[in-house]
Amino acid sequence: AFFAMGSDRNQSRSRSSRRKRGDADVRESGKQLIGLDFDCTITVRHYYKCIVMGLVMGRELEHAHCPTFMRWIRQHGVKSVKIPTGANVHPIVYAAEALADALGTEKWKSLIREVFLGGEERIKKLTHWFAAKKELGLEFAIITAGVSSSVSMALAAVPEWDSFFPTDMVLDVNGSRHQVLSTTGQKALMLRDLRPAAKRIIFVDDSMGQDPPPDWILQRARVTALGLEYEGPGMDEESFSRIDAALAMDDKEGLDE
């Protein structure tokens, strides 16, 4: 009798577990995901190119965003940065860590917030919009062509965004299982992998015009792609409206069906 009772309890727990998983699958199927590039989508300047070209390679005049970045760090007491090297570690990882150490915690945070995210007013606008979307049940992911850990390091300077971009939702294409010629296409496929049952996925990237994802990828991954100005100032109220319109259009199509 003891073993029978234990077996009954195990079966009951198993059924309960299956019900919970089923409930989770139903909730997941209703989720909506907004996938974002990082550089010049969330940022106003190219974080990766500023650090790699301006700091690591010393070619600060070869990209329009580098002089402002280099001038800022010099004005804040960093004239040079000793950057170590090592096998199997991307230079931006070493460089970002070395720069953060040279600046100190508070100045590093100021660099990210002022130079790369456009200042407190823009951060507040983004925070308000992210919060409004999250309240409606949307999730966010960042997929970069750079290095996800260096993006997460930058995001640590914006703790008010922690609930929007946990580290499991910050990825880079280096970890992709997909081999396609388009980087934005690769990102679109990764977004669908991330949330296979998502009701809809909106993908925003400033490189859409330079590197458009193939139609077959958008069709198969069921992703709506929205482009921004290439290496421009990133997301703003106009792009918020475009994303909202894309979400509303998908809602209407769902009703029409």
C-alpha positions as a LaTeX table, in Angstrom:
\begin{tabular}{lrrr}
\hline
Residue & $x$ (\AA) & $y$ (\AA) & $z$ (\AA) \\
\hline
Ala1 & 0.00 & 0.00 & 0.00 \\
Phe2 & 2.88 & 2.35 & 0.80 \\
Phe3 & 4.40 & 1.89 & $-2.63$ \\
Ala4 & 1.03 & 2.26 & $-4.33$ \\
Met5 & 0.37 & 5.51 & $-2.53$ \\
Gly6 & 3.82 & 6.79 & $-3.47$ \\
Ser7 & 3.20 & 5.80 & $-7.09$ \\
Asp8 & $-0.14$ & 7.64 & $-7.07$ \\
Arg9 & 1.50 & 10.75 & $-5.67$ \\
Asn10 & 4.25 & 10.56 & $-8.31$ \\
Gln11 & 1.66 & 10.21 & $-11.08$ \\
Ser12 & $-0.28$ & 13.13 & $-9.66$ \\
Arg13 & 2.85 & 15.28 & $-9.55$ \\
Ser14 & 3.69 & 14.19 & $-13.10$ \\
Arg15 & 0.21 & 15.19 & $-14.33$ \\
Ser16 & 0.50 & 18.50 & $-12.50$ \\
Ser17 & 3.91 & 19.10 & $-14.04$ \\
Arg18 & 2.55 & 18.36 & $-17.52$ \\
Arg19 & $-0.37$ & 20.74 & $-16.95$ \\
Lys20 & 2.05 & 23.47 & $-15.88$ \\
Arg21 & 4.23 & 22.88 & $-18.92$ \\
Gly22 & 1.12 & 22.99 & $-21.11$ \\
Asp23 & 0.04 & 26.25 & $-19.52$ \\
Ala24 & 3.52 & 27.66 & $-20.11$ \\
Asp25 & 3.38 & 26.58 & $-23.77$ \\
Val26 & 0.04 & 28.35 & $-24.19$ \\
Arg27 & 1.39 & 31.52 & $-22.61$ \\
Glu28 & 4.54 & 31.28 & $-24.72$ \\
Ser29 & 2.51 & 30.95 & $-27.92$ \\
Gly30 & 0.92 & 34.31 & $-27.19$ \\
Lys31 & 4.19 & 36.10 & $-26.56$ \\
Gln32 & 5.49 & 38.81 & $-28.83$ \\
Leu33 & 9.20 & 39.49 & $-29.24$ \\
Ile34 & 10.98 & 42.68 & $-30.30$ \\
Gly35 & 14.49 & 41.89 & $-31.48$ \\
Leu36 & 16.94 & 44.77 & $-31.51$ \\
Asp37 & 20.39 & 45.32 & $-32.88$ \\
Phe38 & 22.67 & 47.12 & $-30.40$ \\
Asp39 & 24.99 & 49.52 & $-32.26$ \\
Cys40 & 23.14 & 52.49 & $-33.76$ \\
Thr41 & 19.80 & 50.91 & $-32.89$ \\
Ile42 & 19.85 & 51.08 & $-29.12$ \\
Thr43 & 22.99 & 53.23 & $-29.10$ \\
Val44 & 23.48 & 56.60 & $-30.80$ \\
Arg45 & 27.13 & 55.82 & $-31.63$ \\
His46 & 28.79 & 52.61 & $-32.72$ \\
Tyr47 & 30.05 & 51.07 & $-29.47$ \\
Tyr48 & 31.92 & 48.23 & $-31.19$ \\
Lys49 & 33.66 & 50.36 & $-33.83$ \\
Cys50 & 34.56 & 53.13 & $-31.39$ \\
Ile51 & 36.32 & 50.73 & $-29.08$ \\
Val52 & 37.88 & 48.44 & $-31.68$ \\
Met53 & 38.80 & 51.04 & $-34.32$ \\
Gly54 & 39.38 & 54.01 & $-32.06$ \\
Leu55 & 41.02 & 52.35 & $-29.07$ \\
Val56 & 42.42 & 48.99 & $-30.15$ \\
Met57 & 43.52 & 49.87 & $-33.69$ \\
Gly58 & 44.24 & 53.57 & $-33.13$ \\
Arg59 & 42.33 & 54.53 & $-36.28$ \\
Glu60 & 40.01 & 57.08 & $-34.73$ \\
Leu61 & 39.65 & 59.16 & $-37.88$ \\
Glu62 & 38.35 & 56.26 & $-39.96$ \\
His63 & 34.87 & 56.29 & $-38.43$ \\
Ala64 & 32.72 & 59.34 & $-37.80$ \\
His65 & 31.79 & 58.22 & $-34.27$ \\
Cys66 & 35.33 & 57.66 & $-33.00$ \\
Pro67 & 36.55 & 61.27 & $-32.47$ \\
Thr68 & 33.75 & 62.11 & $-30.01$ \\
Phe69 & 34.44 & 58.92 & $-28.07$ \\
Met70 & 38.22 & 59.43 & $-27.98$ \\
Arg71 & 37.86 & 63.10 & $-27.03$ \\
Trp72 & 35.53 & 62.17 & $-24.14$ \\
Ile73 & 37.88 & 59.62 & $-22.60$ \\
Arg74 & 40.85 & 62.00 & $-22.91$ \\
Gln75 & 38.89 & 64.79 & $-21.28$ \\
His76 & 38.15 & 62.39 & $-18.43$ \\
Gly77 & 41.78 & 61.63 & $-17.75$ \\
Val78 & 42.55 & 58.63 & $-19.97$ \\
Lys79 & 45.35 & 59.46 & $-22.40$ \\
Ser80 & 46.20 & 55.87 & $-23.28$ \\
Val81 & 45.03 & 52.39 & $-22.37$ \\
Lys82 & 47.22 & 49.31 & $-22.08$ \\
Ile83 & 45.21 & 46.55 & $-23.73$ \\
Pro84 & 46.36 & 42.95 & $-23.19$ \\
Thr85 & 45.86 & 40.28 & $-25.81$ \\
Gly86 & 45.19 & 36.58 & $-25.65$ \\
Ala87 & 44.10 & 33.63 & $-27.71$ \\
Asn88 & 40.39 & 32.99 & $-28.19$ \\
Val89 & 39.33 & 36.28 & $-26.59$ \\
His90 & 37.99 & 39.05 & $-28.81$ \\
Pro91 & 39.94 & 42.35 & $-28.60$ \\
Ile92 & 36.80 & 44.28 & $-27.60$ \\
Val93 & 36.54 & 42.18 & $-24.44$ \\
Tyr94 & 40.06 & 43.10 & $-23.37$ \\
Ala95 & 39.67 & 46.71 & $-24.50$ \\
Ala96 & 36.33 & 47.34 & $-22.75$ \\
Glu97 & 37.62 & 45.84 & $-19.50$ \\
Ala98 & 40.87 & 47.85 & $-19.72$ \\
Leu99 & 39.03 & 51.09 & $-20.48$ \\
Ala100 & 36.55 & 50.53 & $-17.64$ \\
Asp101 & 39.45 & 49.95 & $-15.25$ \\
Ala102 & 41.26 & 53.07 & $-16.49$ \\
Leu103 & 38.15 & 55.26 & $-16.16$ \\
Gly104 & 36.79 & 53.79 & $-12.95$ \\
Thr105 & 33.24 & 52.60 & $-12.39$ \\
Glu106 & 31.43 & 55.93 & $-12.33$ \\
Lys107 & 33.17 & 57.41 & $-15.38$ \\
Trp108 & 32.62 & 54.18 & $-17.31$ \\
Lys109 & 28.90 & 54.41 & $-16.56$ \\
Ser110 & 28.90 & 58.05 & $-17.65$ \\
Leu111 & 30.67 & 57.13 & $-20.90$ \\
Ile112 & 28.03 & 54.55 & $-21.76$ \\
Arg113 & 25.09 & 56.74 & $-20.80$ \\
Glu114 & 26.32 & 60.02 & $-22.31$ \\
Val115 & 28.36 & 59.02 & $-25.36$ \\
Phe116 & 26.71 & 55.79 & $-26.46$ \\
Leu117 & 23.12 & 56.01 & $-25.23$ \\
Gly118 & 22.59 & 59.71 & $-25.93$ \\
Gly119 & 22.17 & 61.09 & $-22.40$ \\
Glu120 & 19.62 & 60.92 & $-19.63$ \\
Glu121 & 16.68 & 62.33 & $-21.54$ \\
Arg122 & 16.96 & 59.74 & $-24.31$ \\
Ile123 & 17.49 & 56.95 & $-21.78$ \\
Lys124 & 14.28 & 58.01 & $-20.02$ \\
Lys125 & 12.34 & 57.92 & $-23.31$ \\
Leu126 & 13.64 & 54.46 & $-24.15$ \\
Thr127 & 12.92 & 53.23 & $-20.63$ \\
His128 & 9.35 & 54.52 & $-20.80$ \\
Trp129 & 8.75 & 52.85 & $-24.16$ \\
Phe130 & 10.37 & 49.54 & $-23.11$ \\
Ala131 & 8.25 & 49.53 & $-19.92$ \\
Ala132 & 5.06 & 50.22 & $-21.87$ \\
Lys133 & 5.76 & 47.31 & $-24.24$ \\
Lys134 & 6.65 & 44.97 & $-21.38$ \\
Glu135 & 3.39 & 45.91 & $-19.64$ \\
Leu136 & 1.59 & 44.68 & $-22.76$ \\
Gly137 & 3.39 & 41.34 & $-22.51$ \\
Leu138 & 6.13 & 41.89 & $-25.08$ \\
Glu139 & 9.67 & 40.60 & $-24.59$ \\
Phe140 & 12.95 & 42.04 & $-25.88$ \\
Ala141 & 16.13 & 40.51 & $-27.21$ \\
Ile142 & 19.37 & 42.03 & $-28.43$ \\
Ile143 & 21.36 & 40.29 & $-31.15$ \\
Thr144 & 24.64 & 41.92 & $-32.10$ \\
Ala145 & 27.21 & 41.26 & $-34.80$ \\
Gly146 & 29.74 & 42.20 & $-32.13$ \\
Val147 & 30.29 & 40.34 & $-28.85$ \\
Ser148 & 27.35 & 39.75 & $-26.53$ \\
Ser149 & 29.38 & 39.90 & $-23.30$ \\
Ser150 & 30.73 & 43.36 & $-24.16$ \\
Val151 & 27.14 & 44.49 & $-24.85$ \\
Ser152 & 26.02 & 43.12 & $-21.48$ \\
Met153 & 28.95 & 44.92 & $-19.86$ \\
Ala154 & 27.74 & 48.20 & $-21.39$ \\
Leu155 & 24.16 & 47.50 & $-20.30$ \\
Ala156 & 25.33 & 47.17 & $-16.69$ \\
Ala157 & 25.62 & 50.98 & $-16.78$ \\
Val158 & 21.83 & 51.13 & $-17.27$ \\
Pro159 & 20.38 & 49.13 & $-14.36$ \\
Glu160 & 16.90 & 50.46 & $-15.12$ \\
Trp161 & 16.96 & 48.19 & $-18.19$ \\
Asp162 & 17.89 & 44.98 & $-16.35$ \\
Ser163 & 14.37 & 43.57 & $-16.54$ \\
Phe164 & 14.16 & 44.25 & $-20.28$ \\
Phe165 & 17.49 & 42.72 & $-21.30$ \\
Pro166 & 18.59 & 39.85 & $-19.02$ \\
Thr167 & 21.82 & 38.22 & $-20.18$ \\
Asp168 & 20.00 & 35.23 & $-21.69$ \\
Met169 & 18.31 & 37.66 & $-24.10$ \\
Val170 & 21.56 & 39.31 & $-25.24$ \\
Leu171 & 23.18 & 37.24 & $-28.00$ \\
Asp172 & 25.67 & 37.57 & $-30.84$ \\
Val173 & 25.81 & 35.95 & $-34.25$ \\
Asn174 & 29.04 & 34.13 & $-33.38$ \\
Gly175 & 26.91 & 31.58 & $-31.53$ \\
Ser176 & 24.43 & 31.06 & $-34.35$ \\
Arg177 & 23.71 & 27.62 & $-35.80$ \\
His178 & 22.62 & 29.22 & $-39.09$ \\
Gln179 & 24.95 & 29.66 & $-42.06$ \\
Val180 & 23.53 & 32.33 & $-44.36$ \\
Leu181 & 25.14 & 35.15 & $-46.28$ \\
Ser182 & 23.14 & 37.93 & $-44.61$ \\
Thr183 & 23.98 & 38.95 & $-41.04$ \\
Thr184 & 20.51 & 40.44 & $-40.55$ \\
Gly185 & 19.06 & 37.22 & $-41.95$ \\
Gln186 & 21.10 & 35.26 & $-39.43$ \\
Lys187 & 19.72 & 37.45 & $-36.65$ \\
Ala188 & 16.14 & 36.92 & $-37.85$ \\
Leu189 & 16.60 & 33.14 & $-37.73$ \\
Met190 & 18.14 & 33.37 & $-34.27$ \\
Leu191 & 15.18 & 35.38 & $-33.01$ \\
Arg192 & 12.79 & 32.65 & $-34.11$ \\
Asp193 & 15.03 & 30.03 & $-32.46$ \\
Leu194 & 14.90 & 32.08 & $-29.28$ \\
Arg195 & 11.10 & 32.10 & $-29.18$ \\
Pro196 & 9.83 & 29.32 & $-31.49$ \\
Ala197 & 6.19 & 29.75 & $-30.46$ \\
Ala198 & 6.10 & 33.55 & $-30.44$ \\
Lys199 & 2.94 & 34.99 & $-31.94$ \\
Arg200 & 4.97 & 37.63 & $-33.72$ \\
Ile201 & 8.54 & 38.88 & $-33.92$ \\
Ile202 & 9.54 & 42.42 & $-34.90$ \\
Phe203 & 13.23 & 42.89 & $-35.73$ \\
Val204 & 14.82 & 46.36 & $-35.77$ \\
Asp205 & 18.32 & 46.99 & $-37.15$ \\
Asp206 & 20.10 & 49.92 & $-38.76$ \\
Ser207 & 21.79 & 47.58 & $-41.27$ \\
Met208 & 18.62 & 46.51 & $-43.10$ \\
Gly209 & 19.39 & 48.77 & $-46.05$ \\
Gln210 & 23.04 & 47.71 & $-46.32$ \\
Asp211 & 22.40 & 44.02 & $-45.65$ \\
Pro212 & 18.72 & 43.20 & $-46.22$ \\
Pro213 & 17.56 & 39.82 & $-44.91$ \\
Pro214 & 16.38 & 37.56 & $-47.77$ \\
Asp215 & 12.64 & 37.30 & $-48.17$ \\
Trp216 & 12.74 & 33.53 & $-47.68$ \\
Ile217 & 14.24 & 33.98 & $-44.21$ \\
Leu218 & 11.63 & 36.52 & $-43.13$ \\
Gln219 & 8.89 & 34.25 & $-44.48$ \\
Arg220 & 10.21 & 31.04 & $-42.90$ \\
Ala221 & 11.13 & 32.66 & $-39.57$ \\
Arg222 & 7.91 & 34.70 & $-39.57$ \\
Val223 & 9.76 & 37.90 & $-38.71$ \\
Thr224 & 8.82 & 41.49 & $-39.59$ \\
Ala225 & 11.95 & 43.56 & $-40.32$ \\
Leu226 & 12.20 & 47.32 & $-39.74$ \\
Gly227 & 15.24 & 49.35 & $-40.75$ \\
Leu228 & 16.78 & 52.48 & $-39.26$ \\
Glu229 & 19.24 & 54.98 & $-40.70$ \\
Tyr230 & 22.55 & 53.17 & $-41.22$ \\
Glu231 & 24.94 & 54.04 & $-38.37$ \\
Gly232 & 22.56 & 56.87 & $-37.48$ \\
Pro233 & 21.32 & 58.04 & $-34.07$ \\
Gly234 & 19.34 & 54.90 & $-33.29$ \\
Met235 & 15.80 & 54.49 & $-32.02$ \\
Asp236 & 13.67 & 57.53 & $-31.37$ \\
Glu237 & 10.00 & 58.45 & $-31.15$ \\
Glu238 & 9.55 & 58.05 & $-34.90$ \\
Ser239 & 10.90 & 54.48 & $-34.78$ \\
Phe240 & 8.74 & 53.74 & $-31.73$ \\
Ser241 & 5.72 & 54.73 & $-33.84$ \\
Arg242 & 6.84 & 52.49 & $-36.69$ \\
Ile243 & 7.23 & 49.50 & $-34.38$ \\
Asp244 & 3.84 & 50.20 & $-32.82$ \\
Ala245 & 2.31 & 50.42 & $-36.29$ \\
Ala246 & 3.87 & 47.07 & $-37.26$ \\
Leu247 & 2.45 & 45.47 & $-34.13$ \\
Ala248 & $-0.97$ & 46.97 & $-34.84$ \\
Met249 & $-0.84$ & 45.78 & $-38.45$ \\
Asp250 & $-0.09$ & 42.24 & $-37.30$ \\
Asp251 & $-3.03$ & 42.46 & $-34.90$ \\
Lys252 & $-5.34$ & 43.52 & $-37.74$ \\
Glu253 & $-4.09$ & 40.70 & $-39.98$ \\
Gly254 & $-4.75$ & 38.24 & $-37.16$ \\
Leu255 & $-8.32$ & 39.54 & $-36.86$ \\
Asp256 & $-8.83$ & 39.38 & $-40.62$ \\
Glu257 & $-7.80$ & 35.74 & $-40.60$ \\
\hline
\end{tabular}
